[in-house]
Amino acid sequence: MEDLTLALITLTSFVLLFVVAIFADRAGLEAADELTSQQPEPVPVAIEDPRTSSSTAHTAHDSHADVA
């Protein structure tokens, strides 16, 4: 009789552990879905073309002269 009781307790423990693991996994997936859905859309940024900008053009030689 003790063996049957021990087997039932062990089986019940594993079933409860399995159920808790499933609920925890679902909660984690739902939280991850909420986080990804709350991220804002990326904002487009205008990039200025250096060939048409009003700043003076520097050559590679000029940039080395500025550093030295």
Residue frames as a rotation matrix with the C-alpha (Angstrom) as fourth column:
MET 1
0.564 0.826 0.000 0.00
0.826 -0.564 0.000 0.00
0.000 0.000 -1.000 0.00
GLU 2
0.395 -0.497 -0.773 2.88
0.183 -0.782 0.596 2.37
-0.900 -0.377 -0.218 0.77
ASP 3
-0.648 -0.668 0.367 4.36
0.456 0.046 0.889 1.77
-0.611 0.743 0.274 -2.69
LEU 4
-0.099 0.714 0.693 1.06
0.968 -0.092 0.234 2.73
0.231 0.694 -0.682 -4.34
THR 5
0.781 0.375 -0.499 0.81
0.534 -0.815 0.225 5.91
-0.322 -0.443 -0.837 -2.26
LEU 6
-0.023 -0.889 -0.456 4.40
0.139 -0.455 0.880 6.86
-0.990 -0.043 0.134 -3.08
ALA 7
-0.663 -0.175 0.728 3.78
0.705 0.181 0.686 6.21
-0.251 0.968 0.003 -6.78
LEU 8
0.337 0.873 0.353 0.63
0.917 -0.389 0.085 8.37
0.212 0.296 -0.932 -6.76
ILE 9
0.678 -0.156 -0.718 2.41
0.287 -0.844 0.454 11.21
-0.677 -0.514 -0.527 -4.96
THR 10
-0.422 -0.906 -0.013 5.31
0.258 -0.134 0.957 11.03
-0.869 0.401 0.290 -7.42
LEU 11
-0.455 0.335 0.825 2.98
0.889 0.122 0.440 10.96
0.046 0.934 -0.353 -10.42
THR 12
0.655 0.746 -0.120 0.95
0.755 -0.652 0.072 13.87
-0.025 -0.138 -0.990 -9.06
SER 13
0.316 -0.627 -0.712 4.13
0.196 -0.691 0.695 15.89
-0.928 -0.360 -0.096 -8.48
PHE 14
-0.703 -0.617 0.354 5.30
0.436 0.019 0.900 15.35
-0.562 0.787 0.255 -12.05
VAL 15
-0.077 0.762 0.643 1.90
0.970 -0.091 0.224 16.25
0.229 0.641 -0.733 -13.48
LEU 16
0.780 0.360 -0.512 1.75
0.521 -0.827 0.212 19.47
-0.347 -0.433 -0.832 -11.44
LEU 17
-0.091 -0.902 -0.421 5.30
0.169 -0.431 0.886 20.35
-0.982 0.009 0.191 -12.44
PHE 18
-0.663 -0.096 0.743 4.42
0.723 0.174 0.668 19.78
-0.193 0.980 -0.046 -16.11
VAL 19
0.370 0.887 0.277 1.29
0.909 -0.407 0.089 21.95
0.191 0.219 -0.957 -15.85
VAL 20
0.645 -0.199 -0.738 3.21
0.279 -0.838 0.469 24.77
-0.711 -0.508 -0.485 -14.15
ALA 21
-0.470 -0.881 0.050 5.91
0.317 -0.116 0.941 24.57
-0.824 0.458 0.334 -16.82
ILE 22
-0.353 0.421 0.835 3.32
0.927 0.036 0.374 24.88
0.127 0.906 -0.403 -19.60
PHE 23
0.733 0.671 -0.114 1.68
0.680 -0.720 0.138 27.92
0.010 -0.179 -0.984 -17.98
ALA 24
0.328 -0.698 -0.637 5.07
0.174 -0.618 0.766 29.56
-0.929 -0.362 -0.081 -17.39
ASP 25
-0.637 -0.566 0.523 6.04
0.579 0.097 0.809 28.96
-0.509 0.818 0.267 -21.02
ARG 26
0.051 0.748 0.662 2.80
0.952 -0.238 0.195 30.45
0.303 0.620 -0.724 -22.28
ALA 27
0.811 0.217 -0.544 3.18
0.446 -0.830 0.334 33.47
-0.379 -0.514 -0.770 -20.02
GLY 28
-0.123 -0.946 -0.300 6.72
0.234 -0.322 0.917 33.97
-0.964 0.043 0.261 -21.31
LEU 29
-0.601 -0.051 0.797 5.59
0.792 0.096 0.603 33.77
-0.107 0.994 -0.017 -24.93
GLU 30
0.482 0.842 0.243 2.76
0.845 -0.520 0.125 36.23
0.231 0.145 -0.962 -24.33
ALA 31
0.612 -0.329 -0.719 5.13
0.269 -0.769 0.580 38.65
-0.744 -0.549 -0.382 -22.60
ALA 32
-0.519 -0.842 0.146 7.55
0.394 -0.084 0.915 38.41
-0.759 0.532 0.375 -25.52
ASP 33
-0.258 0.512 0.819 4.73
0.943 -0.049 0.328 39.06
0.209 0.857 -0.471 -27.99
GLU 34
0.772 0.561 -0.299 3.66
0.624 -0.759 0.187 42.13
-0.122 -0.331 -0.936 -26.00
LEU 35
0.188 -0.786 -0.589 7.21
0.209 -0.554 0.806 43.49
-0.960 -0.274 0.061 -25.99
THR 36
-0.717 -0.490 0.496 7.65
0.555 0.029 0.831 43.07
-0.422 0.871 0.251 -29.72
SER 37
0.021 0.798 0.602 4.27
0.949 -0.205 0.238 44.62
0.313 0.567 -0.762 -30.48
GLN 38
0.766 0.300 -0.569 4.99
0.541 -0.779 0.316 47.70
-0.349 -0.550 -0.759 -28.34
GLN 39
-0.312 -0.938 -0.154 8.19
0.630 -0.326 0.705 48.68
-0.711 0.123 0.692 -30.15
PRO 40
0.384 0.460 -0.801 7.76
-0.213 -0.800 -0.561 51.85
-0.898 0.387 -0.209 -32.18
GLU 41
0.832 -0.058 0.551 8.16
0.539 0.312 -0.782 51.86
-0.127 0.948 0.291 -35.92
PRO 42
-0.206 -0.968 -0.143 11.59
0.838 -0.250 0.484 52.99
-0.505 -0.020 0.863 -37.13
VAL 43
0.673 0.376 -0.636 11.75
0.111 -0.903 -0.416 56.63
-0.731 0.210 -0.650 -38.16
PRO 44
0.529 -0.509 0.679 13.30
0.836 0.173 -0.521 57.30
0.148 0.843 0.517 -41.56
VAL 45
0.374 -0.526 -0.764 16.29
0.257 -0.732 0.631 59.62
-0.891 -0.432 -0.139 -41.41
ALA 46
0.999 -0.041 0.027 17.32
0.011 -0.347 -0.938 61.78
0.048 0.937 -0.346 -44.35
ILE 47
0.277 -0.960 0.043 20.92
0.633 0.215 0.744 61.24
-0.723 -0.179 0.667 -45.36
GLU 48
0.705 -0.055 -0.707 22.62
-0.370 -0.879 -0.300 64.16
-0.605 0.474 -0.640 -47.03
ASP 49
0.786 -0.451 0.423 24.53
0.617 0.520 -0.591 63.41
0.047 0.725 0.687 -50.22
PRO 50
0.258 -0.744 -0.616 28.07
0.450 -0.472 0.758 64.74
-0.855 -0.473 0.213 -49.69
ARG 51
-0.544 -0.462 0.701 28.43
0.825 -0.141 0.548 65.51
-0.154 0.876 0.458 -53.41
THR 52
-0.065 0.611 0.789 25.57
0.591 -0.613 0.524 68.00
0.804 0.500 -0.322 -53.26
SER 53
0.489 0.256 -0.834 26.11
0.863 -0.285 0.418 69.42
-0.131 -0.924 -0.360 -49.77
SER 54
0.886 -0.089 0.455 27.14
0.056 -0.954 -0.296 73.02
0.461 0.287 -0.840 -49.29
SER 55
0.741 -0.670 0.047 30.14
-0.140 -0.085 0.987 72.13
-0.657 -0.738 -0.156 -47.14
THR 56
0.285 -0.722 -0.630 33.59
-0.958 -0.244 -0.153 72.24
-0.043 0.647 -0.761 -48.68
ALA 57
0.951 0.029 -0.306 34.88
-0.102 0.969 -0.226 69.00
0.290 0.247 0.925 -50.11
HIS 58
0.317 -0.877 0.360 37.96
-0.807 -0.050 0.588 67.47
-0.498 -0.478 -0.724 -48.54
THR 59
0.424 -0.284 -0.860 40.27
-0.560 0.664 -0.496 65.13
0.711 0.692 0.123 -50.34
ALA 60
0.829 -0.188 -0.527 42.06
0.442 0.797 0.411 62.23
0.343 -0.574 0.744 -48.68
HIS 61
-0.217 -0.967 0.136 45.21
0.690 -0.250 -0.679 64.35
0.690 -0.054 0.722 -48.60
ASP 62
-0.216 0.212 0.953 43.38
-0.401 -0.909 0.111 67.16
0.890 -0.358 0.281 -46.77
SER 63
0.805 0.590 0.067 42.00
-0.307 0.317 0.897 64.82
0.508 -0.743 0.436 -44.13
HIS 64
0.471 -0.720 -0.510 45.49
0.812 0.580 -0.069 63.50
0.346 -0.381 0.857 -43.37
ALA 65
-0.459 -0.639 0.617 46.78
0.354 -0.768 -0.533 67.05
0.815 -0.026 0.579 -43.13
ASP 66
0.255 0.635 0.730 44.03
-0.517 -0.549 0.657 67.89
0.817 -0.544 0.188 -40.63
VAL 67
0.926 0.106 -0.363 45.01
0.194 0.691 0.697 64.97
0.324 -0.715 0.619 -38.40
ALA 68
0.174 -0.964 -0.199 48.75
0.921 0.231 -0.313 65.67
0.348 -0.129 0.928 -38.46
